[in-house]
Amino acid sequence: MLAVQPFYFFQLGGGLYVRGSAVAVFDIENDTYNVPVGLGIGKVVPTSTAVFNLFVEPQYTILSRGAGQPELQIFVGVNTQFVKK
């Protein structure tokens, strides 16, 4: 197996950003692969006790070979960092 993850982030200001982090997977032994491309949006929200990072990123498969490969994936996440006082 070989996994390749190019990622890109572009800050828009005000905590808003555009992102992409799809993982391309190549099964070399079985000659199958899945290459998605993602484009999503996220928002960083600071509060007095924590910083929240929320995002959603649809990932569409542009190249695939083999049975059971996904055509569309939705990557959703929430990351929390707590402020030390």
LINURWO-V933038 format. One line per field, one symbol per residue. phi: phi as a letter, one per 20 degrees, with the letter a starting at -180 (. if undefined). burial: I if it has 24 or more other ideal C-beta (glycine too) atoms within 12 Angstrom, else O. A space follows every 10 residues. Layout:
phi->???
burial->???
//
This chain:
phi->.cdccfcbcc fdomnebdbb bfdecceffd lcbbceccbc cbbececfdb ddcdbcbfcd febbbofmff ebcddcbccc deeed
burial->OOOOOOOOOO OOOOOOIOII IIIIIOOOOO OOIIIIIIII IIIIOOOOOO OOOOIOIOIO IOOIOOOOOO OOOOIOOOOO OOOOO
//
